[in-house]
C-alpha cells in the first residue's frame, strides 16, 4: 500500500508542479470560483475528487490515508481547490447516512467533480461544539424547519447543495438542502486560498426524505465529519510546513549578508532546526491519527485531536519563522511566505482551535465514560 501511495504522491506532485505554481495560484485566487476550474476537472478525471466515495457511486472507495496524500500535496502548494468540502466532508456524511436516496443523488456528482456540496456543522463563529450552534431544527408536521446561522463553512459560496447540522428538541440532526434555499455570504479572511462562507437559514422546511440523520443518530455522524475535517486540515498543514521548511532552508543557504550565508548565523540555524523538528513531529502526529482512523472510536478521537492541535501550532510557528528568515522579501505579495502564514492562520481556527483540541484530549483521557457516550450518541 505504501508503494501505491508513493505513486499517488508523485502523480499529484507532478500535476501541481506543472499546473499550480505560485503565479498560477495567484491567478486562480482572482477567478470568480476562487480556484482553477480546468485544474479541478483534471483532478476529478484522475479520480482524486472521489477517493472517499464508494465504488458503487462511481468513486474509488479508497481509505482516508489515500486522501491525506492528496491533501498533503495541496497543502504544500497552498492550492485552492474544493476537495475538502465535497471530497472529504460531504463524502464522509453521505457514506455514513442511512438515507441512501440522497447519497445516490449526490455522491456520483461529487465523484466526478460536478457537484459541489458544502457541509455546515458549526456555530456562527465556526466552533464545532453543538452547544455553540445557532441553527435550530423545529418539527413542523412531518418535516423540519431550519432557522439560524452557521459560520466559516468551507466552500459554501458557489456550492450546489448544503448539508446542514442543526439542534432540535431531542438532539442534533443533519439535513440536505439546495444551496438556493439559504442565504450564503462570503466571509473575508486573511487566507484567500480557502473560501469560507456564512450560511443563513430562515424558515427552510425540510421533508423527511431530505433528513440524513435524526436525533440519536446524527451525533456520532457529526463527530465523525468534524474529525474528518480536523484530520484533513492537519494533513494539509503537514504539507504546508514541509514545503515552508524546505524553501526557507534553501533561502538561508543562498542568501548572503555581510559576506556569509545567513544560514551560517546561529539565530537562523536555530530557527531552521526548530522548523525541521516541527515538521517531523507533525508527520508523526498525523501518521498516528491516520493509523488510528479506523480503529477504536476513542483512540481515533484522541489521535486526531492531538494531530490537529500539534499541526496547527507547528504551522503557525514555522510559517511565522519563515517570514522572519526571508526578511523584507517575505512580506511582499510576490513571495509565497505570506501565503504560507495566512493559510496556517486560517487552518489553525478551522474545525476547532489547538486549545479546543487539547481540552478535547484531556476530556477523552480523564472522562472516558462521558466522552464515550458523546462519541457514540448514547448521551
PyMOL commands that set and color helices and strands:
alter all, ss='L'
color gray80, all
select helices_A, chain A and resi 2-19+22-29+37-45+55-57+64-76+83-96+100-111+130-132+179-181+208-210+218-254+262-264+266-292+297-331+337-349+354-366+368-376
alter helices_A, ss='H'
color red, helices_A
select strands_A, chain A and resi 117-120+136-140+143-154+161-168+171-178+183-187+196-206+211-213+256-257+260-261
alter strands_A, ss='S'
color yellow, strands_A
deselect
rebuild
show_as cartoon
